[in-house]
Amino acid sequence: MAASGGAWEAVIGLEIHAQLATESKIFCGAPTSFGDAPNLNIDPVTLGLPGALPVLNRRAVELAIRLGLAVGSRIDRASRFARKHYFYPDLPKGYQISQFEEPICVGGQITCDVDGVEKTFGLTRIHLEEDAGKNVHDPKTGRSYIDLNRAGTPLVEIVGEPVLRSPADAVAYMKAVHEIVVALGVSDGNMEQGNFRCDANVSVRRPGAPFGTRTEIKNVNSFRFVGRALEYEIARQIAVLEEGGAVVQETRGWDDDAGVTRSQRGKEEAHDYRYFPDPDLMVVHVDEALIDAIRAELPELPRARRLRFEHSYGLSAYDADVLTQSPARASYFEAVAGGVKDPKLAANWIMGELLATLNREGKDLEASPVPAAALAELIALIEGGTISSKMAKDCFSAMVADGVAPAAWVKQHGGQITDEGAIQAAVEAVLDQSPAQVAEFLSGKEKVIGYLVGQVMRQTRGKANPQQVNAVLRASLEARR
């Protein structure tokens, strides 16, 4: 990034919070369901009532290990929970249970493409913690309310090294983490519900200089927002420094409507939270047998799957990216591709007709009205010349609307006409009926061939093989010279 006083460099590190896919909270049996009435999913542990003791959710630990193994972290055989003290209304105990000095996962890396360039970014740690509740502000009454349904929800915090150097780096990195946690089943990644969000730490410096004073942009739950917020904040900090001012270490919020970050409060240091080991929770010991069992169940990660789709199926990078947007979509494609000769044709039908239909009907792929086996059968009919692409689209519409099997549709409507004699007869009939167009073609007006092909297709009710029609037409026209 260039500025009037010379070059500046951004230093960015993201702390990503992903809600774990558990049915109950991390230290109690209260449910984690979204959208329930305020303060319904609470219990004595959530409220921090005297005498209520936390009990660790084993599934949360397993999911954190699963993520750590997938990104190459070291899984610590012993980790510990600590109390992180701060006093907000949405934290009923007056502290958050988190991991501090002894996290469950250490190190790791995320590889992603940034503007077509492959980059690898290091991770500092992945640790377990509980979420806080939610402050709800009513602008009409001026009152604030507390909803503790979310308090105690299990999170993993994925702490990246401060090695991102641009908003583009940050967006690509955040997207890569999101697709990994979703593909692993670690989190549903629903950003609208706050299940995947980040705190973005950013500072600027002259290249090679020590790190500058950082600010933290809190609770950003959109890829677009994190990019815009970082662009603004980097420019703001550069302007402050070039005007002779000093950047203040603070927490800021992103106002997307105004397109600015706004100061919220001074940024605390670790000692301000008065961390100490939680006396109510034992050290978490993880044995090799559990790690080996989780490692054996790891699925193929999205990036690896994309590269395999490119190499094994001959797909473009774009097609491979679209077809691996979700595990369900990737699995559907492989099921279809396994039943046809041309994987690219399978990709085109899924990305075209199928996804357009699902989008129009507001359905996910799991609710597709056309099973993968049925789509493969349809494509095989095209490849075998039984039906044309146009006929296939009509068949597909019947499959969506009525669940018609491709073979049954062909039996009812007939297949493609490929008989040379039948096509020749149709062509001669059209040419006899179109002397003006024949004369135009013979005088050098090639475009008229499109009209003549259309007339032959009309006469054969769209069933003639278009390639054969074109070839026969040209031969017949030349014969009339």
C-alpha positions in Angstrom: 0.0 0.0 0.0 1.5 3.3 -1.0 1.1 6.6 0.8 2.5 10.1 0.4 5.2 9.4 3.0 6.3 6.2 1.4 5.2 2.6 1.6 3.1 1.2 4.4 2.5 -2.5 5.2 -0.6 -3.9 7.0 -0.2 -6.6 9.6 -3.3 -8.6 10.1 -4.2 -11.5 12.4 -7.7 -13.1 12.6 -9.2 -14.7 15.7 -12.1 -16.8 14.3 -14.8 -18.2 16.5 -16.7 -21.2 15.3 -19.7 -22.6 17.2 -19.2 -26.3 17.6 -21.9 -28.7 16.3 -23.1 -30.1 19.6 -26.6 -30.5 20.9 -25.8 -29.2 24.3 -23.6 -26.5 25.8 -20.0 -27.0 26.6 -20.3 -27.3 30.4 -23.9 -28.3 31.0 -26.9 -30.1 29.4 -28.8 -26.9 28.2 -29.5 -27.1 24.5 -27.8 -25.0 21.9 -30.8 -24.6 19.5 -31.2 -21.3 17.7 -34.2 -19.1 17.6 -35.9 -20.1 20.8 -37.6 -17.7 23.1 -35.1 -15.5 25.1 -33.6 -17.1 28.2 -35.2 -20.5 27.6 -32.1 -22.5 27.1 -30.5 -21.8 30.5 -29.8 -23.7 33.7 -27.9 -23.1 37.0 -24.6 -23.6 35.3 -25.4 -21.1 32.5 -26.5 -18.6 35.1 -23.4 -19.2 37.3 -25.6 -19.9 40.4 -23.7 -20.8 43.6 -22.9 -24.5 43.9 -23.5 -25.2 40.2 -20.4 -27.0 38.8 -19.4 -27.3 35.1 -19.0 -30.7 33.4 -17.0 -30.8 30.1 -18.9 -31.9 27.0 -16.8 -34.7 25.5 -18.1 -34.1 22.0 -16.8 -30.5 22.0 -13.3 -31.9 22.8 -13.6 -34.4 19.9 -14.6 -31.8 17.4 -11.7 -29.5 18.4 -9.3 -32.4 18.0 -10.9 -33.1 14.6 -10.2 -29.6 13.4 -6.7 -29.5 14.8 -5.7 -32.7 13.0 -7.2 -31.5 9.8 -5.1 -28.3 9.8 -1.9 -29.9 11.0 -1.9 -28.7 14.6 -0.2 -30.5 17.5 -2.8 -32.0 19.8 -1.6 -31.5 23.3 -2.2 -34.6 25.5 -3.0 -32.4 28.4 -4.8 -29.1 28.2 -6.4 -26.9 30.8 -9.3 -24.4 31.2 -8.9 -21.0 32.7 -11.2 -18.2 33.9 -11.0 -15.0 31.9 -12.5 -12.2 34.0 -14.5 -9.4 32.6 -17.7 -7.8 33.7 -20.4 -7.4 31.1 -24.1 -8.0 31.6 -24.1 -10.9 29.1 -21.6 -12.9 31.2 -23.5 -13.9 34.3 -20.5 -15.6 36.2 -18.3 -12.5 35.8 -15.8 -14.6 33.9 -15.6 -16.7 30.7 -14.2 -20.3 30.8 -11.6 -20.5 28.1 -8.2 -22.0 27.5 -5.1 -19.7 28.0 -1.7 -21.1 28.6 -2.5 -24.7 27.8 -4.7 -24.9 24.7 -5.8 -28.2 23.1 -4.3 -27.5 19.7 -1.0 -25.7 18.9 0.2 -24.5 15.6 -1.1 -25.6 12.2 -1.6 -23.9 8.9 -4.3 -22.8 6.3 -3.5 -22.9 2.6 -5.7 -20.9 0.2 -5.7 -19.1 -3.1 -5.5 -15.3 -3.0 -6.2 -13.7 -6.3 -4.9 -16.9 -8.1 -1.8 -17.2 -5.9 -1.4 -20.1 -3.5 -0.5 -18.9 0.0 -0.1 -20.7 3.3 -0.7 -18.9 6.6 0.3 -20.2 10.0 -1.9 -20.7 13.1 -0.9 -20.0 16.6 -3.4 -22.2 18.4 -7.0 -23.5 18.5 -8.6 -23.5 21.9 -12.0 -24.3 23.4 -14.1 -21.8 25.2 -17.7 -20.9 26.0 -19.7 -18.1 24.3 -21.3 -15.2 26.1 -24.9 -14.2 26.0 -26.4 -11.5 23.9 -27.3 -7.9 24.7 -30.5 -6.8 22.9 -31.1 -3.1 22.6 -34.6 -1.7 21.9 -34.3 1.7 20.2 -38.0 2.4 20.7 -37.9 2.2 24.5 -34.2 2.9 25.0 -34.0 -0.2 27.2 -31.5 -3.0 27.0 -32.3 -6.7 27.6 -30.1 -9.8 28.1 -30.7 -13.1 26.4 -28.6 -15.9 27.9 -29.6 -18.6 25.5 -26.2 -18.4 23.8 -24.2 -18.2 27.0 -22.2 -21.4 27.5 -22.4 -22.4 23.8 -19.2 -24.3 22.8 -16.7 -22.5 20.6 -13.4 -23.1 19.1 -11.3 -20.0 18.7 -8.9 -20.3 15.8 -6.0 -17.9 16.3 -4.0 -17.1 13.3 -0.5 -15.7 13.2 -0.2 -12.0 12.3 1.0 -12.9 8.8 -1.9 -11.6 6.6 -0.8 -8.6 4.7 -3.9 -7.4 3.0 -7.7 -7.5 3.2 -7.7 -10.0 0.3 -5.4 -12.3 2.3 -7.9 -12.0 5.2 -11.0 -12.7 3.2 -9.4 -15.8 1.4 -8.1 -17.1 4.7 -11.5 -16.7 6.5 -13.3 -18.4 3.6 -10.8 -21.3 3.7 -11.3 -21.8 7.5 -15.1 -21.6 7.0 -15.2 -24.3 4.3 -12.9 -26.6 6.4 -15.0 -26.4 9.6 -18.2 -27.0 7.5 -16.7 -29.9 5.6 -15.5 -31.5 8.8 -18.9 -31.2 10.5 -17.1 -29.2 13.2 -19.6 -26.3 12.8 -22.5 -25.5 10.6 -20.7 -22.2 9.9 -24.0 -20.2 9.8 -22.8 -16.7 9.8 -26.2 -15.1 10.0 -26.8 -16.8 13.3 -23.4 -15.8 14.6 -22.0 -19.4 14.5 -18.9 -18.2 12.5 -17.4 -14.8 13.1 -14.0 -13.2 13.6 -12.2 -10.5 15.5 -9.7 -8.8 13.1 -6.5 -7.4 14.6 -4.7 -4.9 12.4 -1.8 -2.5 12.5 0.4 -0.8 10.0 4.1 -0.3 9.7 6.9 0.6 7.4 8.1 -2.6 5.7 10.7 -4.3 7.9 9.9 -2.1 11.0 8.5 -3.5 14.3 4.8 -4.1 14.6 2.7 -1.0 15.1 -0.1 -0.4 17.6 -3.0 -2.7 16.7 -6.7 -2.2 16.9 -9.2 -5.0 17.1 -12.4 -5.0 14.9 -14.8 -7.1 16.9 -17.4 -9.7 15.9 -17.4 -9.5 12.1 -19.7 -12.2 10.7 -19.4 -11.6 6.9 -16.6 -12.1 4.4 -17.5 -8.9 2.7 -17.6 -7.0 5.9 -14.2 -8.2 7.1 -12.7 -7.0 3.8 -14.3 -3.6 3.8 -13.6 -3.1 7.5 -9.9 -3.9 7.1 -9.6 -1.6 4.1 -11.1 1.3 6.0 -9.1 0.6 9.2 -5.8 0.4 7.3 -6.4 3.7 5.5 -7.5 5.3 8.8 -4.4 4.2 10.7 -2.1 5.4 7.9 -3.9 8.8 7.8 -3.5 9.1 11.6 0.3 8.3 11.4 1.0 10.6 8.5 -0.7 13.5 10.2 1.7 13.0 13.1 -0.8 11.3 15.4 -0.6 8.0 17.3 -2.8 4.9 16.8 -4.7 4.0 20.0 -4.9 0.4 21.0 -8.6 -0.2 21.2 -11.6 -2.4 20.2 -13.6 -1.0 17.3 -16.8 -2.1 15.6 -17.7 -2.1 11.9 -20.6 0.1 10.8 -21.4 -1.2 7.3 -24.1 1.3 6.6 -21.7 4.2 7.2 -18.6 2.3 5.9 -16.5 3.1 9.0 -15.1 1.5 12.1 -16.1 3.1 15.4 -14.3 3.1 18.7 -16.0 0.9 21.3 -13.6 0.6 24.2 -9.9 0.5 25.1 -8.3 -2.9 24.2 -7.3 -5.0 27.2 -4.1 -6.9 27.6 -4.0 -10.5 28.8 -3.1 -9.5 32.4 -6.3 -7.3 32.5 -8.4 -10.5 32.4 -6.7 -12.0 35.5 -6.5 -15.5 34.0 -6.1 -18.4 36.4 -6.8 -22.1 36.1 -10.5 -22.9 36.7 -10.6 -24.9 39.9 -13.9 -26.6 39.0 -12.5 -28.3 35.9 -9.9 -31.0 35.7 -7.0 -31.1 33.2 -8.2 -32.5 29.9 -6.2 -35.7 29.1 -6.3 -36.9 25.5 -4.9 -40.4 24.8 -3.5 -41.7 21.5 -6.4 -44.1 20.9 -8.8 -41.2 20.7 -6.6 -39.2 18.4 -6.0 -42.1 16.1 -9.8 -42.9 16.0 -10.6 -39.2 15.1 -7.8 -39.1 12.5 -9.1 -42.3 10.8 -12.5 -40.6 10.3 -11.2 -37.4 8.7 -12.9 -36.6 5.4 -11.1 -35.2 2.4 -10.7 -31.4 2.8 -12.3 -29.0 0.3 -9.0 -27.8 -1.2 -7.7 -31.3 -1.7 -11.0 -32.3 -3.3 -11.0 -29.4 -5.7 -7.5 -30.3 -6.9 -8.5 -33.9 -7.3 -11.6 -32.9 -9.3 -9.3 -30.8 -11.6 -6.8 -33.6 -12.1 -9.0 -36.7 -12.1 -12.1 -35.4 -13.9 -10.4 -32.8 -16.1 -12.5 -29.9 -14.7 -11.5 -26.3 -14.8 -10.6 -24.6 -11.5 -13.9 -22.7 -11.6 -16.0 -25.8 -12.1 -14.1 -27.7 -9.4 -14.7 -24.7 -7.0 -18.4 -24.6 -7.7 -18.8 -28.3 -7.3 -17.0 -28.4 -3.9 -18.9 -25.6 -2.3 -20.5 -28.1 0.0 -19.8 -31.8 0.8 -23.2 -32.7 -0.5 -22.6 -31.0 -3.8 -19.3 -32.7 -4.3 -20.7 -36.1 -3.4 -23.6 -35.6 -5.8 -21.2 -34.8 -8.6 -19.1 -37.8 -8.0 -22.2 -40.0 -8.0 -23.3 -38.6 -11.4 -19.8 -38.6 -12.9 -19.4 -42.3 -12.0 -22.3 -43.2 -14.3 -21.4 -41.2 -17.4 -18.5 -41.0 -19.9 -17.9 -37.3 -19.8 -17.5 -35.7 -16.3 -17.6 -32.3 -17.8 -21.1 -32.9 -19.2 -22.1 -34.0 -15.7 -20.6 -30.8 -14.2 -22.5 -28.7 -16.8 -25.8 -30.3 -16.0 -25.4 -29.9 -12.2 -24.1 -26.3 -12.4 -26.7 -25.4 -15.0 -30.1 -27.1 -15.0 -30.0 -28.7 -11.5 -28.7 -25.7 -9.5 -31.0 -23.3 -11.4 -33.9 -25.5 -10.4 -32.9 -25.8 -6.8 -32.3 -22.0 -6.5 -35.7 -21.3 -8.1 -37.5 -23.7 -5.7 -35.4 -22.6 -2.7 -34.1 -26.1 -2.0 -30.7 -27.5 -0.9 -29.1 -30.2 -2.9 -30.1 -32.7 -0.2 -33.7 -32.1 -1.2 -33.1 -32.4 -4.9 -36.1 -33.8 -6.8 -33.7 -35.5 -9.2 -31.4 -38.2 -7.6 -27.8 -38.5 -8.8 -28.5 -41.9 -10.4 -31.4 -40.4 -12.4 -29.4 -37.5 -13.7 -26.6 -39.9 -14.7 -29.1 -42.0 -16.6 -30.3 -38.9 -18.4 -26.8 -37.8 -19.4 -26.0 -41.3 -20.6 -29.0 -41.1 -22.9 -27.5 -37.9 -24.4 -24.1 -39.5 -24.7 -25.5 -42.5 -26.5 -27.4 -40.4 -29.0 -30.8 -41.7 -27.7 -32.0 -38.1 -27.1 -30.7 -34.6 -28.0 -29.8 -31.9 -25.5 -33.1 -30.2 -26.2 -35.0 -33.3 -25.6 -33.0 -33.9 -22.4 -34.1 -30.6 -21.0 -37.8 -31.5 -21.7 -37.2 -34.8 -20.0 -35.4 -33.1 -17.0 -38.4 -30.8 -16.5 -40.7 -33.9 -16.3 -38.2 -35.5 -13.8 -38.4 -32.4 -11.6 -42.2 -32.0 -11.8 -43.4 -35.6 -11.7 -40.4 -37.8 -10.8 -40.5 -39.4 -14.3 -37.6 -41.8 -15.0 -35.6 -41.0 -18.1 -36.3 -44.4 -19.7 -40.0 -44.0 -19.2 -40.0 -40.5 -20.7 -38.2 -41.8 -23.8 -40.6 -44.7 -24.1 -43.5 -42.2 -24.1 -42.1 -39.5 -26.3 -39.7 -41.4 -28.5 -36.0 -40.9 -28.9 -33.9 -38.9 -31.2 -34.1 -39.5 -35.0 -30.7 -40.7 -36.2 -31.8 -42.6 -39.3 -30.0 -41.1 -42.3 -32.9 -41.8 -44.7 -35.5 -40.1 -42.5 -33.4 -37.1 -42.0 -32.6 -36.8 -45.7 -36.4 -37.0 -46.5 -37.1 -34.2 -44.0 -34.3 -32.1 -45.4 -35.5 -32.5 -49.0 -39.1 -31.5 -48.0 -37.9 -28.3 -46.3 -35.7 -27.4 -49.2 -38.5 -27.9 -51.7 -40.7 -25.6 -49.5 -38.0 -22.9 -49.2 -36.7 -21.9 -52.6 -36.0 -18.3 -51.6 -33.8 -19.4 -48.7 -32.0 -22.0 -50.9 -31.2 -19.3 -53.4 -29.9 -17.0 -50.6 -27.5 -19.8 -49.4 -26.3 -20.6 -52.9 -25.6 -16.9 -53.4 -23.2 -17.0 -50.4 -25.5 -16.0 -47.5 -24.4 -18.7 -45.0 -26.5 -17.5 -42.1 -29.7 -18.8 -43.7 -28.6 -22.3 -42.8 -29.8 -21.6 -39.3 -33.3 -21.0 -40.6 -33.3 -24.2 -42.6 -32.0 -26.3 -39.7 -34.8 -24.9 -37.6 -37.4 -25.8 -40.2 -36.1 -29.4 -40.3 -36.2 -29.6 -36.5 -39.7 -28.3 -36.6 -40.8 -30.9 -39.2 -39.3 -33.7 -37.1 -40.8 -32.3 -33.9 -37.4 -31.6 -32.5 -36.3 -35.2 -32.6 -33.8 -35.2 -35.4 -30.1 -35.2 -34.5 -29.1 -31.5 -35.0 -25.5 -32.4 -36.1 -26.8 -34.9 -38.7 -29.4 -32.4 -39.9 -26.7 -29.7 -40.4 -24.4 -32.1 -42.3 -27.2 -33.5 -44.5 -28.6 -30.0 -45.2 -25.2 -28.7 -46.4 -24.7 -31.7 -48.6 -28.1 -31.4 -50.1 -27.7 -27.6 -50.7 -24.4 -28.2 -52.4 -26.0 -30.8 -54.6 -28.4 -28.1 -55.8 -25.8 -25.7 -57.1 
